[in-house]
């Protein structure tokens, strides 16, 4: 393993762990964290005390009110290996295709990190769901998209949940309704 890969893995793990610590991550599925108001599109109207919750508990997006103003243009599920946040070549290709199709003036991306079922990692489902969403957002940032156009959230549970993938990210390109 090259020094570059070791450094990148260490930085990715550190950034995920720092985000978990700063968000006050709980091991329970009722975890909530504040919505970063700076991460919302400038036209979004969200209460300042908005809370981003585990979608498993709410069965709807934390951004559902905002998404009412958008049409779904394209939706894909990015699949990850068990207990992994590694994107892989196929997922990177899909991300680059989405980035190329996105209009930064009218579009937002919904990024829902998912982890359901058994994991060998302590607190693994929440860490994996949020880590996968963060990893996909990071790839979009490296592709040149602005952070406020990428709205990430998570869905996790210790048992399988048919409405969401067991180990992946639901990626949806949304365009402002005319």
ZALO-392191 format. One record per residue: residue number from 0; x, y, z of N, C-alpha, C in turn. Coordinates in pm, 1 decimal, padded with zeros to 6 digits. Layout:
BEGIN
+-----+----------+----------+----------+----------+----------+----------+----------+----------+----------+
:  nr :      n.X :      n.Y :      n.Z :     ca.X :     ca.Y :     ca.Z :      c.X :      c.Y :      c.Z :
+-----+----------+----------+----------+----------+----------+----------+----------+----------+----------+
: NUM :        X :        Y :        Z :        X :        Y :        Z :        X :        Y :        Z :
...
+-----+----------+----------+----------+----------+----------+----------+----------+----------+----------+
***
This chain:
BEGIN
+-----+----------+----------+----------+----------+----------+----------+----------+----------+----------+
:  nr :      n.X :      n.Y :      n.Z :     ca.X :     ca.Y :     ca.Z :      c.X :      c.Y :      c.Z :
+-----+----------+----------+----------+----------+----------+----------+----------+----------+----------+
:   0 :  00085.5 : -00116.3 :  00000.0 :  00000.0 :  00000.0 :  00000.0 :  00090.8 :  00123.6 :  00000.0 :
:   1 :  00064.9 :  00215.4 : -00088.3 :  00149.2 :  00333.6 : -00097.9 :  00122.8 :  00428.6 :  00017.5 :
:   2 :  00218.6 :  00515.1 :  00041.0 :  00204.4 :  00615.1 :  00147.7 :  00085.1 :  00706.0 :  00118.1 :
:   3 :  00063.4 :  00737.7 : -00009.8 : -00049.9 :  00822.3 : -00048.0 : -00182.2 :  00757.7 : -00008.6 :
:   4 : -00199.2 :  00627.6 : -00037.0 : -00324.7 :  00558.3 : -00001.5 : -00344.2 :  00552.6 :  00147.9 :
:   5 : -00236.4 :  00526.0 :  00220.8 : -00245.9 :  00521.6 :  00366.9 : -00288.2 :  00658.1 :  00419.8 :
:   6 : -00226.7 :  00764.2 :  00368.3 : -00262.2 :  00899.6 :  00410.9 : -00407.0 :  00931.0 :  00376.8 :
:   7 : -00450.6 :  00894.9 :  00257.7 : -00588.3 :  00923.0 :  00216.4 : -00689.2 :  00847.5 :  00302.6 :
:   8 : -00662.9 :  00720.4 :  00330.4 : -00751.8 :  00640.6 :  00415.4 : -00756.0 :  00700.6 :  00555.6 :
:   9 : -00638.8 :  00738.9 :  00607.3 : -00632.8 :  00798.6 :  00740.6 : -00711.3 :  00929.1 :  00744.8 :
:  10 : -00695.0 :  01014.0 :  00643.7 : -00767.9 :  01141.1 :  00639.4 : -00917.3 :  01119.2 :  00626.7 :
:  11 : -00959.0 :  01024.6 :  00543.6 : -01101.0 :  00996.5 :  00527.5 : -01159.8 :  00946.1 :  00658.1 :
:  12 : -01093.1 :  00851.6 :  00722.0 : -01142.0 :  00798.6 :  00848.9 : -01146.4 :  00909.4 :  00953.6 :
:  13 : -01042.7 :  00992.6 :  00958.5 : -01038.9 :  01102.2 :  01055.8 : -01151.2 :  01200.8 :  01032.7 :
:  14 : -01179.2 :  01233.8 :  00906.2 : -01286.0 :  01330.2 :  00878.7 : -01422.5 :  01272.7 :  00913.3 :
:  15 : -01442.5 :  01143.7 :  00888.4 : -01569.9 :  01080.6 :  00925.9 : -01583.4 :  01079.1 :  01077.7 :
:  16 : -01478.1 :  01040.0 :  01146.7 : -01484.4 :  01033.7 :  01292.6 : -01502.4 :  01172.3 :  01352.5 :
:  17 : -01434.3 :  01273.6 :  01297.7 : -01450.8 :  01409.5 :  01347.5 : -01594.6 :  01455.2 :  01328.0 :
:  18 : -01651.8 :  01425.5 :  01212.2 : -01791.0 :  01460.9 :  01186.9 : -01884.6 :  01392.8 :  01284.3 :
:  19 : -01856.2 :  01267.2 :  01316.2 : -01938.9 :  01193.0 :  01411.4 : -01927.7 :  01255.1 :  01549.9 :
:  20 : -01805.8 :  01288.0 :  01590.8 : -01786.0 :  01347.8 :  01722.7 : -01853.0 :  01483.8 :  01729.5 :
:  21 : -01832.1 :  01567.6 :  01628.2 : -01890.3 :  01701.6 :  01629.5 : -02042.5 :  01697.7 :  01623.4 :
:  22 : -02097.8 :  01598.6 :  01557.4 : -02243.0 :  01588.7 :  01546.3 : -02304.8 :  01523.6 :  01669.9 :
:  23 : -02223.0 :  01477.3 :  01761.3 : -02275.6 :  01413.1 :  01881.9 : -02340.7 :  01280.3 :  01850.5 :
:  24 : -02273.5 :  01201.4 :  01770.1 : -02330.0 :  01074.9 :  01723.8 : -02367.9 :  00984.7 :  01839.4 :
:  25 : -02483.7 :  00924.4 :  01828.6 : -02531.2 :  00826.2 :  01924.3 : -02534.3 :  00690.9 :  01855.0 :
:  26 : -02524.9 :  00585.3 :  01930.5 : -02528.0 :  00452.2 :  01870.3 : -02669.8 :  00407.2 :  01841.9 :
:  27 : -02767.5 :  00483.9 :  01881.2 : -02905.9 :  00445.3 :  01862.9 : -02961.9 :  00501.5 :  01734.1 :
:  28 : -03064.8 :  00434.9 :  01678.9 : -03122.0 :  00478.1 :  01552.2 : -03199.4 :  00607.9 :  01564.4 :
:  29 : -03217.5 :  00661.0 :  01683.7 : -03288.3 :  00787.1 :  01700.5 : -03194.7 :  00906.4 :  01690.2 :
:  30 : -03071.0 :  00884.0 :  01646.1 : -02971.5 :  00989.4 :  01636.9 : -03021.2 :  01105.6 :  01552.4 :
:  31 : -02990.3 :  01224.7 :  01596.1 : -03021.5 :  01344.9 :  01519.5 : -02898.6 :  01433.4 :  01516.6 :
:  32 : -02886.4 :  01515.6 :  01414.9 : -02784.3 :  01617.7 :  01415.5 : -02837.3 :  01741.6 :  01346.7 :
:  33 : -02784.9 :  01858.2 :  01386.8 : -02835.8 :  01982.0 :  01329.8 : -02809.0 :  01989.4 :  01180.5 :
:  34 : -02903.1 :  02045.3 :  01107.7 : -02882.9 :  02070.0 :  00966.1 : -02791.6 :  02190.6 :  00954.4 :
:  35 : -02686.9 :  02176.2 :  00878.4 : -02596.8 :  02286.6 :  00853.7 : -02667.4 :  02382.9 :  00758.9 :
:  36 : -02709.2 :  02496.9 :  00808.8 : -02784.9 :  02592.2 :  00728.2 : -02704.8 :  02639.6 :  00607.4 :
:  37 : -02571.6 :  02641.7 :  00620.1 : -02488.8 :  02682.9 :  00507.3 : -02492.2 :  02581.0 :  00394.6 :
:  38 : -02530.9 :  02455.7 :  00424.5 : -02529.4 :  02351.9 :  00321.7 : -02656.8 :  02350.8 :  00238.7 :
:  39 : -02754.5 :  02433.0 :  00275.9 : -02879.2 :  02436.9 :  00200.2 : -02868.8 :  02537.6 :  00087.0 :
:  40 : -02935.5 :  02511.3 : -00024.7 : -02937.4 :  02610.0 : -00131.8 : -02988.9 :  02743.7 : -00078.7 :
:  41 : -02941.8 :  02852.0 : -00138.0 : -02975.2 :  02985.1 : -00087.9 : -03124.6 :  03013.3 : -00089.7 :
:  42 : -03201.3 :  02941.8 : -00172.3 : -03345.5 :  02965.1 : -00178.7 : -03423.2 :  02875.7 : -00082.4 :
:  43 : -03353.3 :  02798.0 : -00001.5 : -03421.2 :  02706.2 :  00090.3 : -03470.6 :  02781.6 :  00212.6 :
:  44 : -03593.1 :  02752.5 :  00251.0 : -03644.6 :  02811.5 :  00374.0 : -03663.0 :  02699.0 :  00474.7 :
:  45 : -03573.8 :  02695.8 :  00573.3 : -03575.2 :  02590.6 :  00673.2 : -03566.5 :  02655.3 :  00810.0 :
:  46 : -03644.6 :  02609.3 :  00906.0 : -03634.8 :  02665.9 :  01040.9 : -03492.1 :  02655.1 :  01092.9 :
:  47 : -03447.6 :  02754.7 :  01165.1 : -03310.0 :  02754.7 :  01213.0 : -03283.6 :  02640.8 :  01309.9 :
:  48 : -03386.2 :  02587.2 :  01372.3 : -03367.3 :  02477.4 :  01466.3 : -03393.3 :  02341.9 :  01401.1 :
:  49 : -03384.7 :  02334.5 :  01267.7 : -03411.5 :  02209.5 :  01196.5 : -03315.2 :  02101.0 :  01243.0 :
:  50 : -03365.7 :  01980.2 :  01252.9 : -03286.6 :  01865.8 :  01296.8 : -03285.0 :  01762.2 :  01185.5 :
:  51 : -03165.7 :  01713.8 :  01152.1 : -03150.7 :  01608.5 :  01052.7 : -03153.8 :  01476.4 :  01126.9 :
:  52 : -03247.4 :  01389.4 :  01090.3 : -03269.0 :  01264.9 :  01162.9 : -03240.7 :  01143.5 :  01075.3 :
:  53 : -03221.1 :  01030.7 :  01140.8 : -03207.3 :  00903.1 :  01073.1 : -03337.3 :  00876.5 :  00997.5 :
:  54 : -03329.8 :  00858.2 :  00867.7 : -03450.0 :  00838.5 :  00786.2 : -03523.4 :  00709.3 :  00819.9 :
:  55 : -03455.6 :  00614.2 :  00881.9 : -03523.1 :  00490.6 :  00921.1 : -03636.2 :  00521.0 :  01019.3 :
:  56 : -03614.6 :  00617.5 :  01105.7 : -03715.3 :  00653.8 :  01204.4 : -03825.4 :  00743.7 :  01151.8 :
:  57 : -03797.5 :  00821.6 :  01047.7 : -03895.6 :  00918.7 :  00997.3 : -03965.5 :  00873.5 :  00869.7 :
:  58 : -03901.7 :  00783.1 :  00795.2 : -03952.9 :  00732.7 :  00666.5 : -03972.1 :  00842.8 :  00563.2 :
:  59 : -03901.6 :  00955.5 :  00580.0 : -03900.6 :  01060.7 :  00477.8 : -03770.6 :  01138.6 :  00487.7 :
:  60 : -03737.7 :  01207.0 :  00380.2 : -03615.8 :  01285.7 :  00376.4 : -03624.2 :  01403.8 :  00471.9 :
:  61 : -03511.2 :  01438.0 :  00527.4 : -03501.7 :  01557.4 :  00609.9 : -03520.7 :  01683.7 :  00527.4 :
:  62 : -03508.0 :  01671.7 :  00397.0 : -03521.2 :  01784.4 :  00305.7 : -03651.2 :  01777.1 :  00225.0 :
:  63 : -03749.5 :  01701.5 :  00271.5 : -03871.2 :  01677.9 :  00192.4 : -03943.2 :  01807.4 :  00155.2 :
:  64 : -03946.5 :  01904.5 :  00243.4 : -04012.6 :  02031.5 :  00211.3 : -03939.9 :  02102.9 :  00097.8 :
:  65 : -03809.1 :  02106.0 :  00105.1 : -03729.7 :  02165.9 : -00002.0 : -03747.1 :  02088.3 : -00132.7 :
:  66 : -03746.8 :  01954.4 : -00123.4 : -03756.1 :  01872.2 : -00243.1 : -03891.5 :  01883.8 : -00312.3 :
:  67 : -03993.4 :  01935.7 : -00244.2 : -04123.2 :  01959.5 : -00308.7 : -04110.0 :  02056.8 : -00425.6 :
:  68 : -04005.9 :  02138.4 : -00423.2 : -03982.7 :  02238.6 : -00527.2 : -03901.4 :  02183.5 : -00644.6 :
:  69 : -03868.3 :  02054.5 : -00640.6 : -03780.6 :  01993.9 : -00741.0 : -03844.2 :  01869.2 : -00801.9 :
:  70 : -03809.4 :  01844.5 : -00927.9 : -03846.3 :  01719.5 : -00995.5 : -03725.9 :  01626.2 : -00992.1 :
:  71 : -03752.4 :  01496.3 : -00978.0 : -03645.7 :  01397.8 : -00987.5 : -03610.0 :  01379.7 : -01134.2 :
:  72 : -03483.8 :  01396.5 : -01166.8 : -03435.7 :  01382.6 : -01304.2 : -03372.5 :  01246.1 : -01325.3 :
:  73 : -03295.9 :  01200.5 : -01228.2 : -03221.4 :  01076.5 : -01241.6 : -03196.7 :  01019.9 : -01101.8 :
:  74 : -03213.7 :  00887.5 : -01085.9 : -03188.0 :  00825.4 : -00956.0 : -03112.7 :  00694.7 : -00975.7 :
:  75 : -03011.8 :  00674.6 : -00893.0 : -02927.5 :  00555.5 : -00899.7 : -02891.1 :  00513.7 : -00757.9 :
:  76 : -02870.7 :  00385.7 : -00737.7 : -02818.6 :  00337.0 : -00611.5 : -02674.0 :  00293.8 : -00632.2 :
:  77 : -02584.8 :  00357.2 : -00557.9 : -02444.5 :  00318.6 : -00559.0 : -02427.5 :  00208.3 : -00455.3 :
:  78 : -02370.8 :  00095.7 : -00495.1 : -02355.6 : -00019.2 : -00405.5 : -02213.6 : -00022.0 : -00350.9 :
:  79 : -02202.4 : -00048.3 : -00221.0 : -02073.6 : -00057.7 : -00153.4 : -02053.8 : -00200.3 : -00103.5 :
:  80 : -01928.1 : -00238.3 : -00086.2 : -01896.4 : -00368.4 : -00026.6 : -01939.7 : -00367.6 :  00119.6 :
:  81 : -01953.9 : -00485.9 :  00178.1 : -01988.6 : -00495.5 :  00320.0 : -01885.6 : -00421.8 :  00405.2 :
:  82 : -01934.8 : -00345.3 :  00502.1 : -01851.5 : -00272.1 :  00597.8 : -01747.8 : -00184.3 :  00529.3 :
:  83 : -01783.3 : -00123.9 :  00416.7 : -01688.4 : -00044.1 :  00340.0 : -01746.7 :  00092.5 :  00303.6 :
:  84 : -01656.5 :  00190.3 :  00293.2 : -01691.3 :  00322.5 :  00240.0 : -01613.2 :  00350.2 :  00111.8 :
:  85 : -01550.1 :  00247.2 :  00057.7 : -01470.1 :  00261.2 : -00064.8 : -01563.8 :  00273.1 : -00184.6 :
:  86 : -01544.9 :  00379.1 : -00264.0 : -01631.9 :  00403.8 : -00378.9 : -01616.4 :  00300.3 : -00489.5 :
:  87 : -01496.7 :  00272.6 : -00528.9 : -01473.6 :  00181.4 : -00639.9 : -01492.7 :  00250.4 : -00773.9 :
:  88 : -01443.9 :  00187.5 : -00879.2 : -01443.6 :  00246.3 : -01012.8 : -01584.7 :  00273.6 : -01066.4 :
:  89 : -01675.1 :  00176.0 : -01052.5 : -01811.5 :  00193.5 : -01106.3 : -01883.7 :  00311.1 : -01042.8 :
:  90 : -01876.1 :  00324.0 : -00910.9 : -01943.0 :  00434.3 : -00842.5 : -01881.4 :  00569.1 : -00880.2 :
:  91 : -01749.3 :  00572.9 : -00895.7 : -01683.4 :  00697.2 : -00938.0 : -01729.9 :  00738.0 : -01077.5 :
:  92 : -01748.5 :  00640.0 : -01165.0 : -01797.2 :  00668.9 : -01300.0 : -01937.2 :  00729.2 : -01295.1 :
:  93 : -02025.7 :  00671.5 : -01213.1 : -02162.6 :  00723.9 : -01199.3 : -02159.2 :  00865.9 : -01144.5 :
:  94 : -02076.5 :  00890.3 : -01044.5 : -02065.7 :  01024.0 : -00985.5 : -02020.5 :  01125.3 : -01089.6 :
:  95 : -01922.3 :  01089.6 : -01171.1 : -01875.2 :  01180.5 : -01275.8 : -01983.6 :  01207.3 : -01379.4 :
:  96 : -02065.7 :  01106.1 : -01411.9 : -02176.7 :  01125.3 : -01505.9 : -02281.0 :  01221.6 : -01448.0 :
:  97 : -02313.7 :  01206.0 : -01320.9 : -02407.4 :  01297.4 : -01254.6 : -02352.2 :  01439.9 : -01253.6 :
:  98 : -02224.5 :  01454.7 : -01218.4 : -02162.4 :  01587.0 : -01212.3 : -02167.1 :  01654.7 : -01348.2 :
:  99 : -02147.1 :  01577.9 : -01454.2 : -02150.0 :  01634.2 : -01589.7 : -02290.0 :  01678.5 : -01630.5 :
: 100 : -02393.5 :  01612.3 : -01579.0 : -02532.1 :  01644.8 : -01615.0 : -02592.6 :  01755.7 : -01529.2 :
: 101 : -02527.1 :  01788.4 : -01420.3 : -02586.7 :  01879.7 : -01324.0 : -02573.8 :  02024.8 : -01366.6 :
: 102 : -02685.4 :  02097.6 : -01354.0 : -02685.9 :  02241.6 : -01376.2 : -02676.2 :  02307.6 : -01239.0 :
: 103 : -02563.7 :  02372.8 : -01207.0 : -02545.0 :  02426.7 : -01072.3 : -02642.6 :  02539.3 : -01036.3 :
: 104 : -02710.5 :  02594.9 : -01135.7 : -02807.0 :  02702.4 : -01108.7 : -02945.0 :  02650.2 : -01070.9 :
: 105 : -02980.0 :  02529.0 : -01115.1 : -03116.5 :  02479.4 : -01093.4 : -03123.9 :  02344.2 : -01024.0 :
: 106 : -03012.0 :  02276.5 : -01006.5 : -03014.5 :  02138.9 : -00959.3 : -02955.9 :  02124.5 : -00818.9 :
: 107 : -03004.7 :  02022.8 : -00748.0 : -02944.8 :  01977.9 : -00623.0 : -02933.1 :  01826.2 : -00629.4 :
: 108 : -02846.0 :  01773.2 : -00547.4 : -02829.7 :  01628.7 : -00537.9 : -02874.4 :  01582.2 : -00400.8 :
: 109 : -02957.8 :  01480.7 : -00398.2 : -02994.6 :  01412.9 : -00274.8 : -02902.2 :  01292.6 : -00261.9 :
: 110 : -02831.5 :  01284.4 : -00149.6 : -02737.0 :  01176.2 : -00124.1 : -02777.5 :  01110.9 :  00007.7 :
: 111 : -02831.3 :  00988.9 :  00000.0 : -02877.7 :  00918.4 :  00120.1 : -02789.1 :  00796.8 :  00142.6 :
: 112 : -02704.0 :  00804.4 :  00243.1 : -02618.5 :  00691.9 :  00279.7 : -02699.0 :  00589.2 :  00356.3 :
: 113 : -02680.0 :  00461.7 :  00323.9 : -02760.3 :  00354.6 :  00385.0 : -02672.0 :  00243.4 :  00439.3 :
: 114 : -02715.3 :  00187.7 :  00551.9 : -02653.9 :  00067.4 :  00606.8 : -02757.7 : -00001.2 :  00694.6 :
: 115 : -02798.4 : -00121.0 :  00653.2 : -02901.2 : -00196.8 :  00724.8 : -02856.9 : -00341.9 :  00738.3 :
: 116 : -02876.3 : -00397.3 :  00855.7 : -02842.8 : -00537.5 :  00876.7 : -02718.4 : -00553.2 :  00961.2 :
: 117 : -02657.9 : -00671.2 :  00951.0 : -02542.4 : -00704.8 :  01033.8 : -02416.9 : -00633.7 :  00984.2 :
: 118 : -02334.6 : -00595.8 :  01080.1 : -02204.8 : -00536.3 :  01050.5 : -02105.6 : -00582.8 :  01156.1 :
: 119 : -01979.8 : -00589.3 :  01120.1 : -01875.9 : -00630.2 :  01214.0 : -01813.0 : -00510.2 :  01285.0 :
: 120 : -01863.3 : -00390.4 :  01257.5 : -01807.8 : -00267.0 :  01313.2 : -01897.0 : -00219.9 :  01427.6 :
: 121 : -01835.9 : -00181.0 :  01541.0 : -01912.0 : -00122.1 :  01650.7 : -01980.5 :  00004.6 :  01602.6 :
: 122 : -02108.1 :  00020.6 :  01632.2 : -02186.4 :  00135.7 :  01584.2 : -02180.7 :  00145.5 :  01432.0 :
: 123 : -02157.5 :  00033.6 :  01369.0 : -02126.7 :  00030.1 :  01226.6 : -02232.2 :  00085.6 :  01134.8 :
: 124 : -02359.6 :  00056.8 :  01159.2 : -02461.0 :  00101.6 :  01064.1 : -02468.1 :  00253.3 :  01055.1 :
: 125 : -02465.1 :  00323.0 :  01167.8 : -02469.1 :  00469.5 :  01161.1 : -02340.5 :  00524.5 :  01100.4 :
: 126 : -02225.8 :  00470.5 :  01141.3 : -02098.7 :  00516.4 :  01085.9 : -02090.1 :  00491.1 :  00935.9 :
: 127 : -02133.9 :  00372.8 :  00892.6 : -02127.4 :  00340.8 :  00750.4 : -02224.3 :  00424.5 :  00667.9 :
: 128 : -02346.7 :  00440.9 :  00716.0 : -02445.3 :  00519.5 :  00640.6 : -02398.2 :  00663.3 :  00622.9 :
: 129 : -02358.6 :  00726.3 :  00731.8 : -02314.1 :  00865.7 :  00725.0 : -02179.8 :  00877.8 :  00653.4 :
: 130 : -02091.5 :  00780.3 :  00674.9 : -01962.5 :  00781.3 :  00606.8 : -01975.8 :  00765.3 :  00456.7 :
: 131 : -02065.5 :  00678.2 :  00412.2 : -02087.9 :  00659.9 :  00268.0 : -02144.0 :  00787.1 :  00205.9 :
: 132 : -02239.4 :  00849.8 :  00273.5 : -02295.3 :  00975.3 :  00222.1 : -02186.3 :  01082.0 :  00214.4 :
: 133 : -02102.5 :  01090.8 :  00317.1 : -01992.8 :  01187.9 :  00317.4 : -01891.2 :  01157.8 :  00208.0 :
: 134 : -01863.8 :  01030.0 :  00187.1 : -01766.8 :  00991.5 :  00083.2 : -01817.1 :  01029.7 : -00055.5 :
: 135 : -01946.7 :  01009.5 : -00080.6 : -02004.4 :  01047.2 : -00210.3 : -02004.1 :  01199.8 : -00225.4 :
: 136 : -02040.2 :  01270.2 : -00119.1 : -02036.0 :  01417.0 : -00126.1 : -01894.7 :  01465.1 : -00155.3 :
: 137 : -01796.3 :  01405.1 : -00089.2 : -01656.5 :  01440.9 : -00112.7 : -01619.2 :  01422.8 : -00260.1 :
: 138 : -01663.6 :  01313.5 : -00320.9 : -01633.2 :  01289.3 : -00462.1 : -01695.8 :  01396.5 : -00550.3 :
: 139 : -01817.1 :  01440.0 : -00517.0 : -01879.7 :  01548.9 : -00593.5 : -01805.9 :  01680.7 : -00574.5 :
: 140 : -01756.4 :  01705.0 : -00454.5 : -01678.5 :  01826.8 : -00430.7 : -01550.7 :  01825.2 : -00514.1 :
: 141 : -01483.8 :  01708.8 : -00520.5 : -01364.4 :  01696.3 : -00602.7 : -01397.2 :  01711.3 : -00750.7 :
: 142 : -01521.0 :  01680.2 : -00789.0 : -01563.6 :  01697.4 : -00929.0 : -01598.3 :  01842.7 : -00959.8 :
: 143 : -01593.3 :  01928.9 : -00857.7 : -01613.9 :  02071.7 : -00880.5 : -01750.0 :  02127.0 : -00841.5 :
: 144 : -01836.7 :  02045.1 : -00782.9 : -01967.6 :  02095.1 : -00742.2 : -01957.2 :  02171.2 : -00610.6 :
: 145 : -02047.5 :  02265.1 : -00591.4 : -02050.7 :  02342.9 : -00467.5 : -02118.8 :  02262.2 : -00358.0 :
: 146 : -02068.8 :  02276.9 : -00236.1 : -02119.7 :  02197.9 : -00122.6 : -02267.5 :  02223.2 : -00095.8 :
: 147 : -02317.5 :  02341.6 : -00125.2 : -02457.9 :  02371.2 : -00094.0 : -02555.0 :  02311.0 : -00194.7 :
: 148 : -02505.4 :  02243.2 : -00296.3 : -02591.1 :  02176.5 : -00394.1 : -02601.7 :  02026.1 : -00366.3 :
: 149 : -02533.2 :  01978.5 : -00262.8 : -02529.1 :  01836.7 : -00229.5 : -02586.7 :  01820.3 : -00088.8 :
: 150 : -02704.3 :  01760.6 : -00079.9 : -02774.2 :  01747.5 :  00047.7 : -02768.5 :  01602.4 :  00094.0 :
: 151 : -02680.9 :  01575.4 :  00190.6 : -02659.6 :  01437.9 :  00234.8 : -02730.8 :  01411.1 :  00366.9 :
: 152 : -02768.6 :  01285.5 :  00382.5 : -02833.5 :  01238.7 :  00504.9 : -02814.5 :  01087.7 :  00512.1 :
: 153 : -02864.7 :  01025.9 :  00618.6 : -02842.7 :  00883.5 :  00636.1 : -02965.5 :  00807.6 :  00679.7 :
: 154 : -02959.9 :  00676.4 :  00653.0 : -03065.6 :  00583.1 :  00692.2 : -02996.7 :  00454.7 :  00736.0 :
: 155 : -03015.2 :  00416.0 :  00864.2 : -02949.2 :  00296.5 :  00914.0 : -03035.1 :  00226.5 :  01018.2 :
: 156 : -03012.6 :  00096.5 :  01029.0 : -03083.7 :  00014.7 :  01127.7 : -03011.0 : -00118.9 :  01140.1 :
: 157 : -03026.0 : -00185.7 :  01253.5 : -02958.9 : -00314.5 :  01271.0 : -03027.7 : -00428.2 :  01195.4 :
: 158 : -03143.5 : -00404.4 :  01137.4 : -03213.1 : -00506.4 :  01058.9 : -03235.1 : -00454.0 :  00916.6 :
: 159 : -03262.2 : -00546.0 :  00825.2 : -03286.4 : -00506.7 :  00686.4 : -03411.5 : -00421.0 :  00677.3 :
: 160 : -03410.6 : -00329.8 :  00580.1 : -03517.4 : -00232.2 :  00560.9 : -03544.6 : -00226.9 :  00410.7 :
: 161 : -03657.0 : -00283.3 :  00368.8 : -03684.8 : -00300.1 :  00226.0 : -03691.9 : -00170.3 :  00146.1 :
: 162 : -03724.2 : -00060.0 :  00210.4 : -03740.8 :  00066.1 :  00137.7 : -03607.6 :  00127.3 :  00092.8 :
: 163 : -03496.6 :  00081.4 :  00148.9 : -03364.9 :  00137.9 :  00117.6 : -03265.2 :  00024.7 :  00096.5 :
: 164 : -03156.2 :  00053.0 :  00023.1 : -03054.0 : -00050.9 :  00003.8 : -02984.7 : -00085.2 :  00135.2 :
: 165 : -02937.6 : -00206.6 :  00146.6 : -02873.2 : -00248.9 :  00271.2 : -02734.4 : -00188.4 :  00287.3 :
: 166 : -02664.2 : -00165.4 :  00178.8 : -02528.3 : -00111.1 :  00187.3 : -02498.2 : -00027.8 :  00063.0 :
: 167 : -02546.5 :  00095.0 :  00064.5 : -02524.7 :  00178.8 : -00051.3 : -02563.4 :  00322.4 : -00027.0 :
: 168 : -02570.4 :  00395.0 : -00136.2 : -02610.7 :  00535.4 : -00134.5 : -02713.8 :  00555.7 : -00244.9 :
: 169 : -02828.5 :  00611.6 : -00207.6 : -02929.7 :  00648.9 : -00306.3 : -02896.6 :  00790.5 : -00351.4 :
: 170 : -02868.3 :  00803.8 : -00478.6 : -02825.8 :  00930.8 : -00537.3 : -02934.9 :  00978.2 : -00632.1 :
: 171 : -02988.2 :  01099.4 : -00607.7 : -03094.4 :  01153.2 : -00692.6 : -03060.6 :  01293.9 : -00737.6 :
: 172 : -03060.6 :  01312.9 : -00869.3 : -03042.8 :  01445.3 : -00927.8 : -03179.9 :  01509.6 : -00935.0 :
: 173 : -03194.6 :  01627.9 : -00876.2 : -03321.9 :  01698.2 : -00870.5 : -03307.3 :  01833.9 : -00937.5 :
: 174 : -03408.2 :  01869.7 : -01016.5 : -03406.4 :  01997.0 : -01088.2 : -03522.0 :  02083.5 : -01045.4 :
: 175 : -03496.4 :  02211.4 : -01023.8 : -03598.0 :  02307.7 : -00982.2 : -03713.6 :  02306.4 : -01081.3 :
: 176 : -03836.6 :  02298.4 : -01026.9 : -03955.2 :  02299.5 : -01112.7 : -03967.6 :  02436.0 : -01178.8 :
: 177 : -04014.1 :  02435.0 : -01305.5 : -04027.9 :  02562.9 : -01377.0 : -04158.2 :  02630.6 : -01345.0 :
+-----+----------+----------+----------+----------+----------+----------+----------+----------+----------+
***
